[in-house]
Amino acid sequence: MITAIVLIDCATDSIPEVAETLANLPGVSEVYSVAGHVDLIAMVRVREFEQIAQVIAGSISKVPGVINTESHIAFRAYSQHDLEEAFAIGLANAD
């Protein structure tokens, strides 16, 4: 699975509508309304690298109200769940 984090600037008066439209696009797994220098962050998850361009340039960028996007491709995911499993290898449950 290939994950891209897409930072999105959009027209201020259409943030909720843009977010809803983006969330319904194939390949977009989540959309967050955020504080900071961007309005929305979309998580794109696809099976093939070529699909990244289809989803971001072919779909996200064409949604009415989207002004600009900045994309970041994830190399590896780290989560608390992953860390707990790594440190628990070979250890008996303390309960």
Summary of the structure (lengths in Angstrom):
residues: 95
radius of gyration: 16.8
end to end distance: 35.4
largest distance: 54.4
contacts: 243
relative contact order: 0.25
helix: 34%
strand: 32%
